[in-house]
């Protein structure tokens, strides 16, 4: 039965999470992270210092959920924005992927580097591949290839000034760090419970942040049915609730349950049980049998569906560095899709001016709670914000203890313009003090685009004035380029001085690609 008695379950799971792996492995990993704290203080504030960054863009999340995303193995390319670290003249980057990346794509990123000849940067870049596109986490593939691990070690050389960065850090990435003898700029997997849907709700309560009414740490379908029943009894006017798998990714593990026309009285629970298998699943191709298996393996939460005539889905991003310093680094308004607006499609930076600073202040209390628990690296907090009269009411929804869909667009903006985020205003400013905004998407997708190769895309961008211009600090930067030809899918970051300018660039990009795709189709 959901309620306060779930605290015992939470504590048990938290203790289990801290016990991941052997005591020896945990001690070795802790020693590596302590070493990183020392080297970070010596190296990271000096752009001229020698360093090696090993990038492992492994999407180590639920395989079945990820399989629903078209071109998902190309999502390893989202972290190619980190190639712009090569603007620091003595930085060596080692980038590892499942399948080789087209050299045209690498050349595209290197030519975006401000102030560094691309040939100089290319000499300091090592690309390695597993040559395996199977639906298995990249980190697992690397661990299964001891000769590849030896090549990575050879490429690293001196480990004293090297570290590993990942999309997310699980037991697999921790094991890889131990095999490579490298620290990780990311969260210890022992703390990952706090990034689940259930853990997020407990952090929000601890930090005193408003959250949607609901229950967490649900383990069975019957737990979910009882939670939905209790929610309806507590909030009789509630018409919809959301069931979320604890480790769902990008909204793919969410399902909406309609409470409209629910009976009152003792038979409510039976009514809910009868309709549970008919929830509206957000993930394409999801079935009740598969959803039940995910529920059993990962657990879930139930929350009230937040309604409102004027509603936004903002997020706030933070970073905790190895020295324990917490920093707010951005705010976004998320662009959501799907039948119930649960699927992440893209984002706008910055979040709306009329609430972004109050939202950042609110989120900071939860970020401090996470930092106190030892969280390291980048993470984000998602909200639902509803306008009531002239004010906004914010409900905390979830925490992502990893890089997310808002990470790479912001890094692209930062690296391309050499600007900075002003945490006092929530704006991003170029070195000349001019603001920059962007509209970004991972899901610019159309059958028309299939067959367009990376060389075609670059040619189209240049001919139509879409390429990013360093002189004006405006234009379009592309990612997920490797998914274009096969899947007709592409990612874009459209950078402009105002939100209106950024969205105009996005609309122009879509119009140009649609026209080019249509023209190509007519010729075929």
C-alpha positions in Angstrom: 0.0 0.0 0.0 1.5 3.4 -1.0 2.2 5.9 1.7 4.7 6.6 4.5 5.4 2.9 4.9 7.2 3.0 1.5 10.1 4.8 3.4 11.4 1.4 4.5 11.5 0.2 0.9 13.3 3.4 -0.2 15.9 3.0 2.6 16.4 -0.7 1.6 17.0 0.2 -2.0 19.3 3.1 -1.2 21.4 0.7 1.0 21.5 -1.8 -1.8 22.6 0.9 -4.3 25.5 1.9 -2.1 26.6 -1.8 -2.1 26.9 -2.1 -5.9 29.9 -4.3 -6.7 32.6 -5.6 -4.4 34.1 -3.6 -1.5 37.4 -3.7 -3.3 35.9 -2.2 -6.5 34.2 0.5 -4.6 37.4 1.4 -2.8 39.4 1.5 -6.0 36.8 3.7 -7.7 36.7 6.1 -4.6 40.5 6.3 -4.8 40.3 7.3 -8.5 37.7 9.9 -7.8 39.8 11.3 -5.0 42.8 11.5 -7.4 40.5 13.4 -9.9 39.8 16.0 -7.3 43.5 16.8 -7.0 44.2 16.8 -10.7 41.0 18.9 -11.4 42.3 21.7 -9.1 45.6 21.7 -10.9 44.4 21.4 -14.6 40.9 22.5 -15.3 41.3 26.2 -14.8 44.2 26.3 -17.2 43.3 26.0 -20.9 47.0 25.5 -21.7 47.4 22.5 -19.5 48.0 19.0 -20.9 45.0 16.7 -20.5 43.3 13.7 -22.1 39.5 13.3 -22.2 38.2 9.8 -23.0 34.6 10.2 -24.2 32.3 7.2 -23.9 28.9 8.2 -25.2 27.2 5.0 -24.1 23.4 5.1 -23.7 23.4 2.6 -20.9 19.7 2.6 -20.3 16.9 0.2 -20.9 17.4 -1.6 -24.2 13.7 -2.2 -25.0 12.8 1.5 -24.3 15.7 2.7 -26.4 14.8 0.4 -29.3 11.6 2.5 -29.7 13.7 5.5 -30.8 14.6 5.6 -34.4 18.3 5.8 -35.2 19.1 5.3 -31.5 22.6 3.9 -32.1 23.5 7.3 -33.7 22.7 9.1 -30.5 26.3 8.3 -29.6 27.1 11.2 -31.9 25.3 13.7 -29.6 28.5 14.1 -27.5 30.6 15.0 -30.6 30.0 18.6 -29.3 32.9 17.7 -26.9 35.3 17.6 -29.8 35.2 21.4 -29.4 37.4 20.8 -26.3 40.2 20.6 -28.9 40.2 24.4 -29.0 42.5 24.0 -26.0 45.8 23.5 -27.7 47.2 20.7 -25.5 44.1 18.7 -25.0 43.9 15.2 -26.4 40.4 13.7 -27.0 39.7 10.0 -27.4 36.2 9.3 -28.7 34.8 5.8 -28.7 31.7 4.6 -30.6 29.9 1.4 -31.5 30.3 2.0 -35.3 32.8 4.2 -37.1 31.8 7.9 -37.6 32.0 9.2 -41.1 35.1 11.4 -41.6 32.9 14.1 -43.1 31.1 14.5 -39.8 34.3 14.7 -37.9 35.6 17.3 -40.4 32.4 19.3 -39.9 32.9 19.6 -36.1 36.6 20.4 -36.4 35.9 23.3 -38.8 33.6 24.8 -36.1 36.5 25.2 -33.7 37.2 28.9 -33.0 40.8 29.9 -33.4 42.4 26.5 -34.0 43.4 25.1 -37.4 41.4 21.9 -37.9 44.5 19.9 -38.9 46.1 20.8 -35.5 43.0 19.6 -33.7 42.7 16.4 -35.8 46.2 15.4 -34.7 45.0 15.5 -31.1 41.9 13.4 -31.8 41.8 9.6 -31.6 38.7 7.8 -32.9 38.1 4.2 -31.9 35.2 1.9 -32.7 33.8 -1.4 -31.6 32.6 -2.0 -35.2 29.4 -3.4 -33.7 26.0 -1.7 -34.1 24.1 -4.3 -32.0 21.5 -3.0 -29.5 23.9 -3.4 -26.6 25.3 -0.6 -24.5 28.6 0.8 -25.9 30.3 0.3 -22.5 29.4 -3.4 -22.5 30.9 -3.7 -26.0 34.1 -2.1 -24.9 34.4 -4.3 -21.8 34.0 -7.3 -24.0 36.9 -6.3 -26.2 40.2 -6.5 -24.2 42.3 -5.6 -27.3 40.3 -2.4 -27.7 40.8 -1.6 -24.1 44.6 -2.0 -24.6 44.4 0.4 -27.6 42.6 2.9 -25.5 45.2 2.6 -22.7 48.0 3.1 -25.3 46.3 6.2 -26.7 45.9 7.7 -23.2 49.5 7.2 -22.1 49.9 9.2 -18.9 46.7 8.7 -16.8 47.6 11.4 -14.2 46.0 14.1 -16.3 43.2 12.0 -17.9 39.6 11.4 -17.1 36.5 9.7 -18.7 33.2 11.4 -19.4 30.0 9.6 -20.3 26.4 10.1 -21.1 25.4 8.4 -17.9 27.5 6.5 -15.3 26.2 3.0 -14.3 28.0 0.0 -13.0 29.2 -0.7 -16.5 30.9 2.7 -16.8 32.4 2.3 -13.3 33.8 -1.1 -14.4 35.3 0.5 -17.5 36.9 3.2 -15.4 38.6 0.6 -13.3 39.8 -1.3 -16.3 41.3 1.9 -17.8 42.5 3.2 -14.4 40.7 6.5 -15.0 38.4 8.7 -12.9 35.0 9.7 -14.2 33.5 13.2 -14.4 30.1 11.9 -13.4 27.9 10.6 -10.6 28.9 7.5 -8.6 26.4 4.7 -9.6 25.8 4.1 -5.9 23.8 7.4 -6.0 21.7 6.7 -9.1 18.6 5.9 -7.0 18.3 9.7 -6.5 17.9 10.1 -10.3 15.1 7.6 -10.6 11.5 8.8 -10.6 11.0 7.5 -7.1 14.3 9.0 -5.8 13.5 12.3 -7.4 10.3 12.6 -5.5 12.1 12.0 -2.2 14.7 14.6 -3.0 12.0 17.1 -3.8 10.3 16.5 -0.5 13.6 16.7 1.4 14.3 20.0 -0.3 10.8 21.4 0.4 9.9 21.8 -3.3 6.3 21.5 -4.5 5.7 18.3 -6.5 2.7 16.6 -8.1 0.5 14.5 -5.7 1.5 10.9 -6.0 3.3 7.8 -4.7 6.7 6.3 -5.4 8.6 3.0 -5.0 5.8 0.9 -6.5 6.9 -2.6 -7.5 3.9 -4.4 -8.9 0.8 -3.7 -11.1 -1.3 -4.1 -7.9 0.8 -1.4 -6.2 0.1 0.9 -9.2 -3.6 0.1 -9.0 -3.8 0.9 -5.3 -1.8 4.1 -5.8 -4.2 5.3 -8.5 -7.1 4.4 -6.3 -5.8 6.4 -3.4 -4.9 9.3 -5.6 -8.5 9.5 -6.9 -9.9 9.2 -3.4 -7.7 12.1 -2.2 -8.4 14.2 -5.3 -11.9 13.3 -6.4 -11.8 15.8 -9.3 -8.7 14.4 -10.8 -9.3 13.1 -14.4 -5.9 11.8 -15.4 -2.8 10.3 -13.7 0.6 9.4 -15.0 2.4 6.1 -14.4 6.2 6.4 -14.9 8.7 3.6 -15.0 11.5 4.5 -12.6 14.3 4.5 -15.2 12.2 5.6 -18.2 14.1 7.6 -20.7 12.9 10.8 -22.5 9.2 10.0 -21.5 9.3 6.6 -23.2 8.4 4.8 -20.0 5.3 6.9 -19.2 1.7 6.0 -19.5 -1.5 8.0 -18.9 -4.4 6.5 -17.0 -7.8 8.1 -17.4 -9.7 8.5 -14.1 -12.7 10.2 -15.8 -16.0 8.5 -15.0 -14.4 6.5 -12.2 -16.9 5.2 -9.7 -17.0 6.3 -6.1 -17.0 3.9 -3.3 -15.6 0.5 -2.5 -15.5 -0.8 -6.1 -13.0 1.9 -7.3 -10.0 -0.4 -6.9 -11.6 -3.2 -9.0 -12.5 -0.6 -11.6 -8.9 0.6 -11.8 -7.5 -2.9 -12.0 -9.8 -3.8 -14.9 -8.5 -0.8 -16.9 -4.9 -0.8 -16.0 -3.8 -2.7 -19.1 -5.6 -0.1 -21.3 -3.4 2.9 -20.3 -2.2 5.2 -23.0 1.5 4.4 -23.4 3.7 7.2 -24.6 6.3 4.9 -26.1 5.6 3.7 -29.6 4.9 0.0 -29.8 4.7 -0.4 -26.0 2.4 -3.2 -24.8 1.0 -4.0 -21.4 3.0 -7.2 -21.1 6.2 -5.4 -21.8 5.3 -2.5 -19.5 4.6 -5.0 -16.7 8.0 -6.5 -17.1 9.6 -3.1 -16.9 7.5 -2.3 -13.8 8.7 -5.5 -12.1 12.3 -4.9 -13.0 12.6 -1.2 -12.2 9.6 -0.1 -10.1 7.5 3.0 -10.9 5.7 6.0 -9.5 2.1 7.3 -9.9 1.5 11.1 -10.2 -1.4 13.4 -10.8 -1.5 14.7 -14.3 -0.9 18.4 -14.0 -3.4 20.3 -16.2 -3.6 24.0 -17.1 -4.7 26.3 -19.9 -1.2 27.8 -20.0 1.4 25.2 -19.2 5.2 24.9 -19.8 7.8 22.2 -19.1 10.9 24.0 -18.0 14.1 22.5 -16.7 17.2 23.7 -14.8 20.7 22.4 -15.3 23.4 22.3 -12.7 27.0 21.1 -12.4 28.9 19.9 -9.3 32.7 19.9 -10.0 35.1 17.5 -8.2 35.9 20.2 -5.7 32.2 20.1 -4.6 31.3 23.5 -6.1 27.7 23.7 -7.2 26.8 25.9 -10.2 23.6 26.7 -12.1 24.5 26.5 -15.8 21.2 26.9 -17.8 17.4 26.9 -17.9 15.3 25.6 -20.7 11.7 25.3 -21.8 11.3 21.8 -23.1 9.5 21.0 -26.3 7.3 17.9 -25.8 5.3 15.7 -28.1 3.3 12.5 -28.0 -0.4 12.0 -27.3 -0.1 13.6 -23.8 2.9 15.8 -24.3 5.2 13.4 -22.4 8.0 12.8 -25.0 11.1 15.1 -25.2 11.5 16.5 -28.7 13.7 19.5 -28.1 14.2 22.7 -26.1 14.4 26.5 -26.1 17.1 28.4 -24.3 16.7 30.3 -22.1 13.4 29.5 -20.3 10.8 32.3 -20.3 11.9 35.5 -18.6 8.9 35.8 -16.4 9.7 32.6 -14.4 13.2 31.4 -15.1 14.9 33.0 -12.1 12.3 31.9 -9.6 12.5 28.5 -11.1 16.3 28.5 -10.8 16.1 29.6 -7.2 13.6 26.8 -6.5 15.7 24.1 -8.2 18.8 25.2 -6.3 17.5 23.9 -3.0 17.2 20.4 -4.6 20.6 20.7 -6.3 22.1 21.5 -2.9 20.5 18.4 -1.4 22.0 16.3 -4.2 25.4 17.9 -3.9 25.3 17.1 -0.1 24.8 13.4 -1.0 27.9 13.4 -3.2 26.5 13.9 -6.7 29.1 14.9 -9.2 28.9 16.3 -12.8 26.0 17.6 -14.8 22.4 17.0 -13.9 19.0 18.5 -14.6 15.7 19.0 -12.8 12.4 19.0 -14.8 9.3 20.9 -13.8 5.7 21.4 -15.0 4.7 25.1 -14.7 1.1 26.3 -14.8 0.1 29.9 -15.0 -2.5 30.9 -12.5 -3.6 34.5 -13.0 -0.4 36.5 -13.3 1.7 34.1 -11.4 3.3 30.7 -12.2 3.0 27.6 -10.0 5.9 25.1 -10.4 5.7 21.4 -9.8 9.0 19.4 -9.7 8.8 16.3 -11.9 12.1 14.5 -12.1 15.9 14.6 -11.8 18.2 13.3 -14.5 21.6 12.4 -13.0 23.3 12.4 -16.4 23.8 14.4 -19.5 20.4 15.0 -21.2 18.8 16.4 -24.2 19.6 19.9 -23.1 23.3 19.3 -22.5 24.8 19.1 -26.0 22.9 22.2 -27.3 24.2 24.3 -24.5 27.7 23.0 -24.9 27.6 23.8 -28.6 26.5 27.4 -27.8 29.2 27.7 -25.2 32.0 26.3 -27.3 31.0 28.1 -30.5 30.7 31.6 -29.1 33.2 31.3 -26.2 30.5 33.0 -24.1 29.2 32.5 -20.6 26.0 31.9 -18.7 25.0 34.7 -16.3 23.3 33.0 -13.4 22.0 36.4 -12.1 19.8 36.9 -15.2 19.5 33.5 -16.8 21.0 34.9 -20.0 23.9 33.7 -22.1 26.3 36.4 -23.2 29.0 36.5 -25.9 32.4 38.0 -25.0 31.1 41.3 -26.4 28.1 41.2 -24.0 25.4 40.3 -26.6 22.8 37.8 -25.6 22.4 34.5 -27.5 19.4 32.1 -27.5 18.7 28.9 -29.3 16.0 26.5 -30.4 17.3 22.9 -30.5 15.8 19.5 -31.5 16.9 15.9 -31.6 13.9 15.0 -33.7 13.9 16.8 -37.0 12.7 13.7 -38.9 11.0 13.1 -42.2 10.9 10.3 -44.8 11.8 13.0 -47.3 15.3 13.3 -45.8 16.2 9.6 -46.2 19.1 9.2 -48.6 20.6 12.6 -47.9 24.2 11.9 -47.0 26.4 14.0 -44.6 28.1 15.7 -47.6 24.7 16.6 -49.0 23.6 18.2 -45.7 26.7 20.4 -45.5 26.3 21.5 -49.1 22.6 22.3 -48.5 23.5 24.3 -45.3 26.2 26.3 -46.9 24.2 27.1 -50.1 21.2 28.3 -48.0 23.1 30.3 -45.4 22.4 28.0 -42.5 25.9 27.3 -41.5 27.0 28.8 -38.2 29.0 32.0 -38.7 31.6 32.8 -36.1 31.7 36.5 -37.0 28.0 37.0 -36.1 27.7 34.1 -33.5 24.5 33.1 -35.2 23.5 30.2 -37.4 22.7 26.5 -37.3 24.9 23.7 -35.9 23.9 20.1 -36.8 24.2 16.9 -34.8 23.0 13.3 -35.2 24.2 13.7 -38.8 24.9 10.0 -39.1 21.1 9.2 -38.7 20.1 11.3 -41.6 20.6 9.0 -44.7 19.2 5.8 -43.1 16.5 7.2 -40.8 15.7 10.7 -42.2 16.5 12.1 -38.8 18.7 15.0 -37.7 19.5 17.2 -34.7 19.8 21.0 -34.9 20.9 23.8 -32.6 19.6 27.1 -34.1 21.4 30.0 -32.4 20.2 33.6 -32.6 20.4 36.9 -30.7 16.7 36.6 -29.6 14.3 33.7 -29.1 12.4 34.9 -32.2 15.6 34.9 -34.3 16.5 31.4 -33.1 13.0 30.0 -34.0 13.0 31.7 -37.3 16.3 29.9 -38.1 14.7 26.6 -37.1 11.7 27.2 -39.4 14.0 28.2 -42.2 16.1 25.0 -41.7 13.0 22.8 -41.8 11.7 24.6 -44.9 15.0 24.2 -46.7 15.4 20.5 -45.8 11.7 19.8 -46.8 12.3 21.5 -50.2 15.6 19.7 -50.8 14.0 16.4 -49.8 11.0 17.0 -52.0 13.2 18.0 -54.9 15.4 14.9 -54.6 12.3 12.7 -54.4 10.9 14.3 -57.6 14.2 13.6 -59.4 14.2 10.0 -58.2 
